[in-house]
Amino acid sequence: MITAIQCTQCNANINVDSSLNTVVCEYCNTTFATANFLTTQTDDVHTNASTELESHTNTPAEFEIRDGVLESYNGNSVDIIVPDNVVHIGDNAFKDLGRIRSVTIPNGVLSIGKRSFSGCARLESINIPETVVKIGFEPILENFGKLSELGIATFSGCTSLSDINISPSMWLTYTIILSDTPFFQKNFKNGCLCGGKLTWWVARCKTCGATPLFHAKKQS
C-alpha cells in the first residue's frame, strides 16, 4: 500500500510503500524508519517482556503451590530446592517420599507443617533458614506432658537425616521432633548445637546465649 509521509530531515512529502521498515528520502537521501517498523519493534518489546515475566513467575510443574503454601511435590528429583515464592510448607507436603535425599528451604519460608517430611527414610540433609519460626504445631507448652504438640511427627521416620542446617534457638525448641534422626543422636548430648551443655533443653545456652522460642511450665 502506497502512503504519503513526511521526511524527518527535510520535511518533504514523499510516497512510500507502508509495508517497508525503512525508506530513503528522494530529495535529501535521508534514511528513516516508517510507522510499520516502529509498530513491529513495540510488539517485539511487549512480547519479550511478557515472555521474560512469565519465565520468572512460573512455578515448576512438580510443585503444587497455592497462596504461598507448598501443598505437595509431584516430581522425581532426589535433591529438592523449594521455590522462592513459598511462604509455608504445608502439612504432608513431602510425606512418604522415600526417594528424596536433600531439601533446601529458602529464606522467606515461615513455617513447616505437620508430618511434612514424615516417612522420608532416605532424606540425608535439610536446610531450615532462620525465617522459619514454627515447625509442626505451635511451639507452646503449658506443661511437660504435651510434647506431642510440638509436632513430633514432622520428621518421624527420617532415619538417614544426619545433616541439618538449623539455628541454635530453633534446635533448642524443636530438639524432640528430630528424635528419629542421626542428627539428634549426635547433638542431643550437648544440648545446644554450639556444643554448650544445658541442665534442661529449655534453658538459655550459657555458651552462645541461644534461647528457645517458648518456656515450658511445670505441672502444679
C-alpha positions in Angstrom: 0.0 0.0 0.0 1.4 3.4 -1.0 1.1 6.2 1.5 2.4 9.7 1.8 4.7 10.5 4.7 6.9 13.5 5.7 10.7 13.2 5.7 12.2 13.6 9.1 15.1 15.6 7.8 13.8 18.0 5.1 10.1 17.7 5.8 9.3 16.9 2.1 6.2 14.8 1.4 7.1 11.5 -0.3 5.1 8.5 -1.3 6.3 5.2 0.2 5.3 1.6 0.5 3.8 1.3 4.0 4.9 -2.3 4.4 8.6 -1.3 4.4 10.5 -0.8 7.6 12.8 2.0 6.3 12.7 4.4 3.4 15.2 6.8 1.7 14.0 10.4 1.0 14.2 11.1 -2.7 15.1 14.8 -2.0 17.8 14.7 0.7 18.7 10.9 0.7 18.0 10.6 4.5 17.1 7.1 5.6 14.5 6.9 8.3 12.1 4.3 10.0 8.5 4.0 9.0 5.5 3.6 11.2 5.5 -0.1 10.3 9.0 -0.6 11.8 8.1 1.2 15.0 4.9 -0.8 15.5 6.9 -4.1 14.9 9.6 -3.0 17.4 6.9 -2.2 20.0 5.2 -5.5 19.6 8.5 -7.3 19.9 9.3 -5.5 23.2 5.9 -6.3 24.6 6.3 -10.0 23.6 9.8 -10.3 25.0 8.8 -8.6 28.3 5.8 -10.9 28.7 7.9 -13.9 28.0 10.6 -12.8 30.5 8.0 -12.1 33.2 6.4 -15.5 32.6 9.7 -17.3 32.9 10.3 -15.6 36.3 6.8 -16.1 37.7 6.0 -19.6 36.6 6.3 -22.3 39.3 8.0 -25.5 38.3 5.3 -28.0 37.4 6.3 -30.6 40.0 5.4 -28.2 42.9 1.8 -27.7 43.8 1.6 -24.2 45.4 -1.5 -22.3 46.4 -1.5 -18.9 48.0 2.2 -19.3 49.1 1.6 -22.8 50.6 3.5 -25.7 49.1 0.9 -28.4 49.3 2.7 -31.2 47.6 5.7 -32.3 45.5 5.0 -34.4 42.4 8.4 -34.5 40.8 11.1 -37.2 40.6 14.1 -35.3 41.8 16.1 -36.6 44.8 17.6 -33.2 45.6 14.8 -30.6 46.0 15.1 -26.8 46.1 11.9 -25.3 47.3 10.8 -22.3 45.1 11.3 -18.8 46.4 7.6 -17.9 46.3 6.8 -20.4 49.1 5.9 -19.0 52.5 4.6 -22.1 54.2 5.4 -25.8 53.7 2.0 -27.4 54.2 1.0 -30.5 56.2 2.1 -33.8 54.5 3.8 -31.9 51.6 6.7 -34.4 51.3 5.2 -37.2 53.4 6.4 -40.7 52.5 8.6 -39.6 49.6 11.2 -42.2 50.3 13.4 -41.3 47.4 14.3 -37.7 48.3 17.9 -37.2 49.5 18.1 -33.4 50.3 15.8 -30.4 50.7 16.8 -26.8 50.5 14.3 -24.4 52.0 14.9 -20.7 51.0 14.8 -17.6 53.2 11.3 -16.3 53.5 9.6 -19.6 54.4 7.9 -19.0 57.8 6.7 -22.5 58.8 6.9 -26.2 58.2 3.7 -28.2 58.6 2.7 -31.3 60.4 4.1 -34.6 59.0 5.7 -32.6 56.2 8.7 -34.9 55.9 7.3 -37.9 57.8 8.5 -41.2 56.2 11.3 -39.7 54.1 13.7 -42.6 55.1 16.4 -41.6 52.6 16.4 -37.9 53.4 20.0 -37.1 54.4 20.2 -33.3 54.7 17.8 -30.3 55.0 18.3 -26.6 55.3 16.0 -24.8 57.7 16.5 -21.0 57.4 16.2 -18.6 60.3 13.0 -17.2 58.9 11.2 -20.4 59.9 9.6 -19.8 63.3 7.2 -22.8 63.5 7.6 -26.5 62.8 4.6 -28.7 63.2 2.3 -27.4 65.9 2.7 -24.1 67.7 5.8 -24.2 70.0 3.9 -23.5 73.2 3.7 -25.9 76.1 1.5 -25.5 79.1 3.2 -28.4 80.9 5.8 -31.1 80.2 3.1 -33.6 79.3 2.2 -32.0 76.0 5.4 -32.8 74.0 3.2 -34.1 71.2 2.0 -30.6 70.5 5.5 -29.8 69.1 4.6 -31.8 66.0 6.9 -34.8 66.7 5.7 -36.5 63.5 7.1 -33.7 61.3 10.4 -35.7 60.8 9.3 -39.1 62.1 10.9 -42.0 60.1 13.7 -39.8 58.8 16.3 -42.3 59.9 19.0 -41.1 57.5 18.8 -37.4 58.4 22.2 -36.5 59.7 22.9 -33.0 58.3 20.5 -30.3 59.3 21.2 -26.5 59.0 19.2 -25.0 61.8 19.7 -22.1 64.2 20.6 -23.0 67.8 17.4 -21.4 69.1 15.2 -23.5 66.8 17.2 -26.6 67.8 16.6 -25.9 71.4 12.9 -25.6 70.8 12.4 -28.5 68.4 15.0 -31.0 69.5 12.4 -33.6 70.4 10.8 -33.6 66.9 14.1 -34.9 65.4 14.4 -37.8 67.8 14.3 -40.3 64.9 17.3 -38.8 63.2 21.1 -39.5 63.4 21.4 -35.7 63.8 19.5 -36.0 67.1 21.7 -38.8 68.4 24.9 -36.9 67.6 23.9 -33.5 69.0 21.4 -34.1 71.8 24.1 -35.0 74.4 25.5 -31.4 74.1 22.1 -29.7 74.4 22.9 -26.9 72.1 24.3 -27.0 68.6 27.2 -24.8 69.6 28.4 -27.5 72.0 27.1 -25.8 75.1 25.7 -28.2 77.7 22.3 -27.4 79.4 20.7 -28.7 82.5 17.4 -28.8 80.6 16.7 -28.2 77.0 14.5 -25.2 77.6 17.3 -23.3 79.4 19.4 -20.5 77.9 22.6 -21.8 76.4 25.4 -20.3 78.6 27.9 -20.7 75.7 26.2 -18.9 72.8 23.2 -17.3 74.6 20.6 -19.0 72.4 17.1 -19.4 73.9 14.1 -21.5 72.8 11.0 -19.9 71.4 8.9 -20.9 74.3 9.2 -21.6 78.0 7.6 -24.7 79.5 5.7 -24.5 82.8 6.0 -27.3 85.3 2.8 -29.1 86.4 1.3 -27.7 89.6 
